[in-house]
Amino acid sequence: MVLLAGPALVVFLGFVILPVILAAVYSFYNLPAAFKWENLADPERFVGFDNYIRAFQTPEFIKAIGNNFIILVLSLVIQGPIAIGVALLLNRPMRGRAVIRLLIFVPYVLAEVIAGLSWKLLLQPTGGVNALLEAIGLGALKQNWLADPNIALWTLFAILTWKYVGFAIILMLAGLQGVPEELAEAAQIDGATWWQTQRYITIPLLAPTIRIWAFLSMIGALQLFDMVWVTVAPTVRQMSTETMATYMVQQGQFAGQPGYGSAIAVILFFISLVVALLYQRFALRRDLQGAITRGVR
């Protein structure tokens, strides 16, 4: 058992636990950009909780937290229903179903950098999206999609939906395979319509899969970084689409403030941890309790 679990434990401690501990230590210091270990021994650089106080007094960081939660809520209320609806349709017999499933899943397997750069080119003022709108007679709808701070966040969410809704659909389809067909057949015999069958039988039985997807979506929304960093220009990002992770990297690496950036990282860690624990306590409790096998006395 030690031989099997040992390597995984070493990797977990070295790449997860140790960085969290080091970030917590660094967050109590005003560190220079060129960090050296002896900086931690300098009492003049120890600032205590000043980096945390500064973070929560900075409007840019507060806005970044708000952007994360806006994306989180939008993901749940928009991507979730889309994924469930498409999965229910694709679960029915139809021609080309396998090809459609493949095409839906393709965006998810693309690397975030490739997807982000592709959309950045398409959404330029002279890019493919505006050219298409002009070609079909909708030139009045042309926008600076990623340069206008008023719509950049919504454009970013549309890209995120295109990128990740395929994973949600495939997950829902996998969950639908565990719904007994006999229940739907019995409902049809009793005179239930297709919609009534889905509403009162299929979707309630799909609830555990929906809760797992919602959990993954929430954590992903809180830790969102790469797609924002690659797609949106820094000036626009700082005005409208900044997230906690992009703010952390901007301040910790490019602004030469590793101590402050480490404080942001710790705050992000604890926000994600609290959200995960609350969700597990109130939403996943039934699923976790059902997975526990208790011995019979």
Sequence and secondary structure as in RCSB ss.txt:
>XXXX:A:sequence
MVLLAGPALVVFLGFVILPVILAAVYSFYNLPAAFKWENLADPERFVGFDNYIRAFQTPEFIKAIGNNFIILVLS
LVIQGPIAIGVALLLNRPMRGRAVIRLLIFVPYVLAEVIAGLSWKLLLQPTGGVNALLEAIGLGALKQNWLADPN
IALWTLFAILTWKYVGFAIILMLAGLQGVPEELAEAAQIDGATWWQTQRYITIPLLAPTIRIWAFLSMIGALQLF
DMVWVTVAPTVRQMSTETMATYMVQQGQFAGQPGYGSAIAVILFFISLVVALLYQRFALRRDLQGAITRGVR
>XXXX:A:secstr
 HHHHHHHHHHHIIIIIHHHHHHHHHTTB   SS  GGGGG GGGB TTHHHHHHHT HHHHHHHHHHHHHHHHI
IIIIHHHHHHHHHHHTS  TTHHHHHHHHHHHHHS HHHHHHHHHHHTSTTSHHHHHHHHTT GGG   TTT TT
THHHHHHHHHHHHHHHHHHHHHHHHHTTS HHHHHHHHHTT  HHHHIIIIIHHHHHHHHHHHHHHHHHHHHT  
HHHHHHS HHHIIIII  HHHHHHIIIIISS HHHHHHHHHHHHHHHHHHHHHHHHHTSHHHHHHH      
